[in-house]
Amino acid sequence: MIDVRAQHEIPLAKAFALCLKGITHRLFRSLLTLTVIVLAVAFFMALLTESAFTQAVARGVLGENHESRTFSRRLGVWFSEPDDIAMAERLLAARDAPDEAHEIAAVSGISRSEIERLTYDAEREAAIVQFFDGLDAGSRAILIKKTRPDDALAYLADRRHFAELGQELAQMHAAKPPYPLAQIEGIVARHPGYVTELAALTSAWRHGVRDFKDDLAQRTGASTLAALR
């Protein structure tokens, strides 16, 4: 049995004062917490603003630098005699730049439709090469043995090699090629023609550049980029 003693009675005024003090304390603590949160958010926004401002300034400077070097870059292109690999890279760069594709067609004398078709082929071949190049050495050895990624399309031209690729890809779920096998087969079949046409484009570009240099030499007396500058 519990003996309950007489309880101390607090006057109403004191009880009200204690309640008011507790409410005030909790409000102060909530205000302090809210202040810390506001300061933290403000600091974070200041960092974001500084970062956005820095990036905007950097983009502006890079844009101005890019524009200021346009003349030098264009001269570098007009005086260059690229190999097939460099020409393929130029075709890839012309995918989203109609002016670049038009320039390639104008200098080489090859029709714009042919340039667009070669650009399409270059994009597909680059996707295949990047796929094999992105694999780890073990997976790549399983799919194309010791063949370099750049030579993968020529390697797959052998029907046995292509059949082996299909079998290994069916078991290798982690390797996702950029195109279905049927489309890759078409890219492989197109590869010899693409290589021949790309070489013809490179040769035509070089011929056009030489004509440009000869014409420039007759007009200005400068046949090299250094002399022209």
Residue pairs with C-beta under 8 A, 6 or more apart in sequence:
10 18
75 225
75 228
75 229
76 225
77 103
78 107
78 209
78 212
79 209
79 213
79 224
79 225
80 86
80 209
81 205
81 206
81 209
81 210
82 90
82 202
82 205
83 202
84 195
84 198
84 199
84 202
87 198
87 201
87 202
87 205
88 122
88 125
88 126
88 198
90 100
90 104
91 104
91 115
91 118
91 119
91 122
91 198
92 119
92 122
92 123
92 126
93 100
94 100
94 101
94 104
94 115
94 119
95 119
95 123
101 112
101 115
101 116
101 119
102 112
104 110
104 115
104 201
104 205
105 111
105 112
105 114
105 115
107 205
107 208
107 209
107 212
108 115
108 201
108 204
108 205
108 207
108 208
109 204
109 208
110 200
110 201
110 204
114 197
114 201
115 201
118 194
118 197
118 198
118 201
121 187
121 190
121 194
122 194
122 198
124 179
124 187
125 153
125 187
125 191
125 194
127 178
127 179
128 152
128 153
128 177
128 178
128 179
128 184
128 187
129 149
129 150
129 152
129 153
130 149
130 178
131 177
131 178
132 140
132 143
132 144
132 149
132 152
133 149
135 143
135 175
139 172
139 174
139 175
140 149
142 168
142 172
143 165
143 168
143 169
143 172
143 175
144 152
144 155
144 156
144 161
144 165
145 155
147 155
153 187
153 188
153 191
154 191
155 161
156 162
156 165
156 184
156 188
157 188
157 189
157 191
157 192
162 185
162 188
165 181
166 181
169 175
169 177
169 181
177 184
179 187
213 223
213 224
214 223
216 222
216 223
216 228
217 223
220 228
221 227
222 228
